[in-house]
Amino acid sequence: MRYLRKSLIFSGLRYLEYGIIALSYIVIAKKVGPAEYSKTIPGFIFITYSQYLMMGLNAALIKAYVVDSNFEIKQTYVKNTLYFAFFISFVAFILGVISLPKQLFVVSLISSMVYFQNVFQTLLRLEDKILGINFSNLVFSIIYFVLVFFYAHSIQMFFLYWLFSLIISNLLNAIQAYPILKKLQLRFHKKDILQVVKTIKPQIKLGTKMTLMGIVSTYFLTFDRFLLNNFSTNKALKGNYQLADNIASTIYLFFVTVLFYYTPTILKKASLSSAFRVQMLKYGIIFTLILSVLAIGITPFIDRFIILKYFPAYADLTYFLTYQFILKIIILSIGIAGNISIALNSEVRFLKWWFLSIFIGGTMLFVFYKFAALKTEEIITLALIFQFTAIIISNAFYLWANRRAFFALSADKELIDCLPE
């Protein structure tokens, strides 16, 4: 019960953080209007994809902690991750300067700060210092909201205050992570670089597989905005869509947070019991259906009592919100197949299936775009519908095709509870 209570407190505080951040998005969107808010799309996309430059080293660190009790391996993985974060932060800054509009160059610095945030919070998570993560993130969200509410009147200031708040939050993360680094007896010297080069290969190999698995979800999370940003000239539409994405992301991040807390436990139990994997599938389907129905039911009330009253400039927001809510719920279901694949060391099988699915889908859309006698906006609408259905079909077929490997009951047929005691 203590473990469950702690996880509920963590999840509740995380949702409070996301709610405050969502209010920051809404405030700046109302201040600048849909056309100007559409300019945030390249920044959000860069922050999302630049995180994959870390090659999944944080994910590899988590798996090493869960399955390996060797102190030296833990020590090596942590040191490698920190050195790599320093290197990649510089790479991200250069890429940002090259690829982003001049007024958004600060976004590359945000990406660099997020690298260290993820490293420090991974350490806190592995040592069960969960409430420390809540503390630093709450500080970030409150400072960010105050700055945006009172002082931000442009997209440039919106991102600049994001960076400032993240720096303060990271200082708190570093202070809390320092005792963990000290316990691991880490020492940093110039000669360590050669040692990192020698030892980081297995970590990158494992991390890369898990990173590529993460890219599958990220592709579906950003594919729609990529289409709009590159093929639509309707700035008001893009601003409406980006705000809908930001609001729906708060719901998505809440459930990701719950998975974030339980991932080490889920992986361990899923690797040992097919009965537990059957439970994952069963409850995953139930939650997906319930949440989808709730999303469809609640959106009209949001439109009537909030959007029409406070955001009349965002006339298309309700339609996009409904789509975004359901899309993100469906994307969450990919995590069932993903976690089972990781637990059973079937990452390559997962990657082959989903990248083949993405390739086939992308080819079909390209052919359709080239030869269909439709307007660009009509093709985008059809592409969004196609994206939605492709996730459901691909996920269902992957689980069905691997049903024997994933769900065949073991000899003991032991049933493990979904949540730890």
VMD Tcl script that draws the C-alpha trace (Angstrom):
set ca {
  {0.00 0.00 0.00}
  {2.85 2.40 0.77}
  {4.18 1.91 -2.77}
  {0.75 2.52 -4.27}
  {0.15 5.62 -2.14}
  {3.50 7.05 -3.13}
  {2.82 6.42 -6.81}
  {-0.58 8.14 -6.57}
  {1.00 11.19 -4.90}
  {3.67 11.29 -7.59}
  {1.09 10.98 -10.39}
  {-1.18 13.62 -8.85}
  {1.64 16.13 -8.48}
  {2.81 15.41 -12.02}
  {-0.65 16.13 -13.32}
  {-0.63 19.41 -11.39}
  {2.66 20.27 -13.12}
  {1.24 19.45 -16.55}
  {-1.91 21.43 -15.80}
  {0.13 24.52 -14.93}
  {2.23 24.12 -18.08}
  {-0.94 23.68 -20.17}
  {-2.23 26.96 -18.73}
  {1.02 28.59 -19.84}
  {0.37 27.38 -23.41}
  {-3.21 28.64 -23.28}
  {-2.17 32.05 -21.92}
  {0.45 32.70 -24.62}
  {-1.88 31.35 -27.32}
  {-4.59 33.80 -26.25}
  {-2.09 36.68 -26.15}
  {-0.54 36.19 -29.60}
  {-3.43 34.62 -31.57}
  {-3.58 31.52 -33.81}
  {-1.40 32.78 -36.68}
  {1.49 33.80 -34.42}
  {1.14 30.70 -32.22}
  {1.63 28.54 -35.31}
  {5.27 29.67 -35.28}
  {5.87 27.47 -32.23}
  {5.50 24.28 -34.30}
  {9.16 24.09 -35.50}
  {10.33 24.66 -31.91}
  {8.17 21.91 -30.41}
  {9.17 19.48 -33.17}
  {12.90 20.25 -32.69}
  {12.71 19.73 -28.91}
  {10.89 16.41 -29.42}
  {13.22 14.91 -32.01}
  {16.51 16.29 -30.68}
  {16.05 14.17 -27.55}
  {16.76 11.09 -29.65}
  {20.34 12.28 -30.09}
  {20.94 10.78 -26.63}
  {20.72 7.35 -28.32}
  {18.55 5.97 -25.52}
  {21.33 5.97 -22.93}
  {18.88 6.85 -20.15}
  {16.62 3.95 -21.13}
  {19.63 1.61 -21.22}
  {20.63 2.87 -17.78}
  {17.16 2.00 -16.42}
  {17.27 -1.52 -17.86}
  {20.79 -2.07 -16.48}
  {19.65 -1.06 -13.00}
  {16.63 -3.38 -13.17}
  {18.31 -6.54 -14.50}
  {21.94 -6.18 -13.37}
  {23.15 -5.87 -9.77}
  {26.81 -5.33 -10.73}
  {28.01 -2.09 -9.11}
  {30.69 -1.41 -11.71}
  {28.21 -1.68 -14.60}
  {25.90 0.83 -12.91}
  {28.84 3.13 -12.25}
  {30.04 2.91 -15.85}
  {26.58 3.46 -17.34}
  {25.96 6.58 -15.23}
  {29.35 8.10 -16.08}
  {28.93 7.34 -19.79}
  {25.47 8.92 -19.80}
  {26.69 12.15 -18.20}
  {29.66 12.55 -20.56}
  {27.47 11.79 -23.56}
  {24.91 14.40 -22.42}
  {27.65 17.07 -22.42}
  {28.70 16.11 -25.94}
  {25.19 15.92 -27.38}
  {24.14 19.24 -25.83}
  {26.80 20.91 -27.96}
  {25.64 19.01 -31.06}
  {22.01 20.02 -30.43}
  {23.00 23.68 -30.11}
  {24.79 23.61 -33.47}
  {21.89 21.82 -35.15}
  {19.45 24.34 -33.71}
  {21.44 27.31 -34.95}
  {21.59 25.75 -38.42}
  {18.01 24.50 -38.78}
  {15.75 26.76 -36.70}
  {14.53 30.30 -37.55}
  {16.79 32.92 -35.97}
  {14.14 34.01 -33.47}
  {13.91 30.42 -32.17}
  {17.63 29.66 -31.67}
  {17.02 29.53 -27.91}
  {15.08 26.29 -28.52}
  {18.39 24.47 -29.06}
  {19.48 25.52 -25.55}
  {16.20 24.18 -24.17}
  {16.99 20.81 -25.76}
  {20.42 20.83 -24.12}
  {18.89 21.52 -20.71}
  {16.36 18.72 -21.18}
  {19.24 16.24 -21.70}
  {20.57 16.94 -18.21}
  {17.08 17.07 -16.74}
  {16.47 13.54 -18.04}
  {19.79 12.21 -16.72}
  {19.35 13.65 -13.24}
  {15.73 12.56 -13.00}
  {16.58 9.06 -14.23}
  {19.01 8.76 -11.29}
  {16.38 10.04 -8.85}
  {13.86 7.62 -10.29}
  {16.16 4.62 -10.00}
  {16.95 5.45 -6.37}
  {13.22 5.93 -5.64}
  {13.63 9.69 -5.02}
  {10.38 10.26 -6.88}
  {9.10 13.20 -4.86}
  {12.33 15.03 -5.61}
  {11.35 14.91 -9.29}
  {7.96 16.37 -8.36}
  {9.61 19.20 -6.44}
  {11.93 20.37 -9.22}
  {9.23 20.03 -11.88}
  {6.71 22.00 -9.82}
  {9.27 24.76 -9.38}
  {9.77 24.80 -13.15}
  {6.06 24.90 -14.00}
  {5.20 27.62 -11.44}
  {8.07 29.93 -12.44}
  {7.29 29.36 -16.12}
  {3.59 30.13 -15.71}
  {4.26 33.33 -13.73}
  {6.75 34.60 -16.31}
  {4.48 33.76 -19.26}
  {1.37 35.20 -17.58}
  {2.91 38.56 -16.65}
  {5.75 39.16 -19.10}
  {5.54 37.05 -22.29}
  {3.99 38.82 -25.27}
  {5.78 37.04 -28.10}
  {6.85 33.55 -29.10}
  {10.50 34.46 -28.54}
  {9.84 35.39 -24.91}
  {7.69 32.27 -24.50}
  {10.69 30.04 -25.30}
  {13.19 32.26 -23.45}
  {11.21 31.95 -20.20}
  {11.00 28.21 -20.78}
  {14.82 28.07 -20.85}
  {15.19 30.27 -17.75}
  {12.73 28.16 -15.73}
  {14.42 24.95 -16.87}
  {17.86 26.17 -15.72}
  {16.54 26.80 -12.21}
  {14.79 23.42 -12.17}
  {17.96 21.67 -13.32}
  {19.98 23.22 -10.52}
  {17.56 21.62 -8.08}
  {17.80 18.31 -9.96}
  {21.61 18.41 -9.79}
  {21.61 19.16 -6.04}
  {19.30 16.20 -5.38}
  {21.26 13.87 -7.68}
  {24.63 14.73 -6.13}
  {24.34 12.24 -3.19}
  {23.56 9.47 -5.71}
  {26.66 10.32 -7.75}
  {28.66 10.38 -4.54}
  {27.31 6.95 -3.53}
  {28.37 5.58 -6.90}
  {31.88 6.90 -6.13}
  {32.09 8.73 -9.44}
  {35.18 10.76 -10.22}
  {35.55 12.78 -13.40}
  {38.94 13.20 -15.10}
  {40.16 13.99 -18.60}
  {41.36 10.43 -19.07}
  {37.79 9.23 -18.55}
  {36.99 10.17 -22.14}
  {39.09 7.30 -23.49}
  {37.41 4.92 -21.05}
  {33.97 6.15 -22.16}
  {34.86 5.44 -25.80}
  {35.83 1.88 -24.85}
  {32.81 1.07 -22.67}
  {29.90 2.98 -24.17}
  {29.31 0.69 -27.18}
  {27.11 -1.93 -25.37}
  {25.11 0.87 -23.75}
  {24.56 2.61 -27.10}
  {23.62 -0.70 -28.73}
  {20.93 -1.34 -26.12}
  {19.90 2.32 -25.97}
  {19.62 2.62 -29.74}
  {17.10 -0.22 -29.92}
  {15.00 1.40 -27.22}
  {15.38 4.83 -28.83}
  {14.15 3.50 -32.17}
  {11.18 2.01 -30.34}
  {10.46 5.42 -28.88}
  {10.67 7.01 -32.32}
  {7.67 4.94 -33.41}
  {5.41 6.74 -30.92}
  {7.09 10.08 -31.60}
  {6.52 9.67 -35.34}
  {2.79 9.26 -34.80}
  {2.75 12.11 -32.25}
  {4.37 14.58 -34.66}
  {3.42 13.33 -38.13}
  {0.26 15.44 -38.23}
  {2.02 18.69 -37.26}
  {4.80 17.97 -39.73}
  {2.20 17.72 -42.51}
  {0.49 20.94 -41.50}
  {3.72 22.85 -41.00}
  {5.14 21.89 -44.40}
  {2.07 21.65 -46.65}
  {-0.57 24.00 -45.24}
  {-0.42 27.78 -45.64}
  {-3.38 28.38 -43.32}
  {-1.69 29.89 -40.25}
  {-4.92 30.18 -38.25}
  {-5.60 26.47 -38.79}
  {-2.07 25.57 -37.75}
  {-2.36 27.70 -34.61}
  {-5.63 25.99 -33.67}
  {-4.10 22.57 -34.26}
  {-0.94 23.27 -32.25}
  {-2.95 24.49 -29.26}
  {-5.17 21.38 -29.45}
  {-2.01 19.26 -29.48}
  {-0.61 21.09 -26.42}
  {-3.83 20.62 -24.43}
  {-4.23 16.94 -25.40}
  {-0.57 16.36 -24.54}
  {-1.28 17.16 -20.89}
  {-3.65 14.17 -20.79}
  {-1.15 12.01 -22.67}
  {1.70 12.99 -20.34}
  {-0.36 12.12 -17.27}
  {-0.69 8.50 -18.37}
  {2.92 8.42 -19.56}
  {3.82 9.56 -16.04}
  {2.06 6.58 -14.49}
  {3.93 4.27 -16.87}
  {7.14 6.21 -16.10}
  {6.77 5.33 -12.43}
  {5.98 1.66 -12.93}
  {8.17 0.83 -15.95}
  {10.96 -0.93 -13.97}
  {8.37 -3.06 -12.14}
  {6.37 -3.74 -15.32}
  {9.46 -4.88 -17.22}
  {10.54 -7.20 -14.43}
  {7.12 -8.83 -14.00}
  {6.45 -9.04 -17.75}
  {9.77 -10.83 -18.24}
  {8.78 -13.49 -15.69}
  {5.07 -14.14 -16.22}
  {2.94 -14.62 -19.32}
  {-0.14 -14.25 -17.09}
  {0.97 -10.71 -16.26}
  {1.41 -9.98 -19.98}
  {-2.16 -11.17 -20.60}
  {-3.31 -8.76 -17.89}
  {-1.41 -5.92 -19.57}
  {-3.26 -6.56 -22.83}
  {-6.66 -7.00 -21.19}
  {-6.58 -3.83 -19.09}
  {-4.87 -1.88 -21.87}
  {-7.80 -2.55 -24.21}
  {-10.35 -1.67 -21.51}
  {-8.66 1.63 -20.61}
  {-8.26 2.59 -24.27}
  {-11.97 2.12 -24.94}
  {-13.08 3.93 -21.78}
  {-10.79 6.90 -22.32}
  {-11.80 7.22 -25.99}
  {-15.50 7.36 -25.04}
  {-14.76 9.93 -22.32}
  {-12.78 12.06 -24.80}
  {-15.67 12.09 -27.27}
  {-18.18 12.88 -24.53}
  {-16.30 15.66 -22.74}
  {-15.11 17.69 -25.74}
  {-18.54 19.31 -26.51}
  {-18.66 20.65 -22.93}
  {-15.15 22.10 -23.32}
  {-16.33 23.79 -26.51}
  {-19.48 25.26 -24.97}
  {-18.19 26.44 -21.61}
  {-14.53 27.27 -22.31}
  {-13.57 27.68 -25.97}
  {-16.56 29.70 -27.21}
  {-16.46 31.90 -24.13}
  {-12.75 32.52 -23.65}
  {-11.12 31.63 -27.01}
  {-13.43 32.80 -29.81}
  {-10.42 33.26 -32.13}
  {-9.77 29.48 -31.98}
  {-12.96 28.47 -33.80}
  {-11.66 25.07 -34.99}
  {-10.22 24.01 -31.63}
  {-13.03 21.65 -30.59}
  {-12.76 19.46 -33.69}
  {-8.99 19.20 -33.37}
  {-9.19 18.52 -29.62}
  {-11.42 15.50 -30.15}
  {-9.05 14.10 -32.75}
  {-5.96 14.80 -30.61}
  {-7.41 13.27 -27.45}
  {-8.30 10.01 -29.18}
  {-5.07 9.92 -31.23}
  {-2.90 10.16 -28.13}
  {-4.94 7.52 -26.32}
  {-4.44 5.15 -29.26}
  {-0.70 5.93 -29.33}
  {-0.50 4.97 -25.65}
  {-1.66 1.48 -26.62}
  {1.58 0.99 -28.59}
  {3.29 0.96 -25.19}
  {1.69 -2.40 -24.36}
  {3.44 -4.08 -27.28}
  {6.59 -2.06 -26.65}
  {7.00 -3.00 -22.98}
  {6.26 -6.67 -23.65}
  {8.87 -6.65 -26.44}
  {11.49 -5.05 -24.18}
  {10.76 -7.47 -21.33}
  {11.22 -10.47 -23.66}
  {14.26 -8.99 -25.46}
  {12.21 -8.76 -28.66}
  {13.05 -5.15 -29.49}
  {14.27 -6.01 -32.99}
  {11.03 -7.85 -33.76}
  {9.05 -4.76 -32.67}
  {11.22 -2.43 -34.77}
  {10.98 -4.54 -37.92}
  {7.19 -4.64 -37.70}
  {6.58 -0.97 -36.99}
  {9.15 0.46 -39.40}
  {7.72 -1.77 -42.13}
  {4.26 -0.46 -41.24}
  {5.46 3.16 -41.33}
  {7.23 2.58 -44.67}
  {4.15 1.02 -46.27}
  {1.91 3.76 -44.93}
  {4.30 6.51 -46.02}
  {4.57 5.05 -49.51}
  {0.79 4.90 -49.85}
  {0.42 8.51 -48.74}
  {3.16 9.67 -51.12}
  {1.49 7.94 -54.08}
  {-1.85 9.40 -53.04}
  {-0.37 12.90 -52.73}
  {1.25 12.67 -56.16}
  {-1.64 11.26 -58.15}
  {-4.90 12.08 -56.35}
  {-6.82 15.00 -57.82}
  {-7.52 16.60 -54.44}
  {-6.63 19.87 -52.77}
  {-3.75 19.91 -50.30}
  {-6.07 20.50 -47.31}
  {-8.23 17.52 -48.34}
  {-5.19 15.27 -48.64}
  {-3.99 16.36 -45.18}
  {-7.40 15.49 -43.71}
  {-7.31 12.04 -45.31}
  {-3.71 11.55 -44.12}
  {-4.75 12.29 -40.52}
  {-7.57 9.75 -40.74}
  {-5.15 7.24 -42.27}
  {-2.68 7.83 -39.42}
  {-5.37 7.08 -36.85}
  {-6.49 3.81 -38.43}
  {-2.93 2.66 -39.26}
  {-1.96 2.70 -35.56}
  {-4.95 0.57 -34.53}
  {-4.52 -1.99 -37.33}
  {-0.71 -2.27 -37.03}
  {-0.80 -2.65 -33.25}
  {-3.56 -5.27 -33.34}
  {-1.82 -7.33 -36.02}
  {1.55 -7.16 -34.22}
  {0.07 -8.50 -30.99}
  {-1.94 -11.15 -32.85}
  {1.04 -12.31 -34.94}
  {3.14 -12.74 -31.78}
  {0.38 -14.12 -29.56}
  {2.15 -17.42 -28.89}
  {5.47 -15.83 -27.97}
  {3.88 -13.09 -25.86}
  {0.84 -14.65 -24.21}
  {1.28 -18.45 -24.07}
  {0.88 -19.36 -20.40}
  {3.99 -20.61 -18.63}
  {4.05 -23.92 -16.80}
  {3.34 -22.44 -13.39}
  {0.61 -20.12 -14.75}
  {1.28 -17.79 -11.85}
  {-0.88 -14.67 -11.86}
  {0.99 -11.55 -10.81}
  {-0.96 -8.52 -9.64}
  {-0.93 -5.51 -11.96}
  {0.32 -3.21 -9.23}
  {2.99 -3.97 -6.65}
  {2.06 -4.17 -3.01}
}
mol new
graphics top color blue
foreach p $ca { graphics top sphere $p radius 0.5 }
foreach p [lrange $ca 0 end-1] q [lrange $ca 1 end] { graphics top cylinder $p $q radius 0.2 }
display resetview
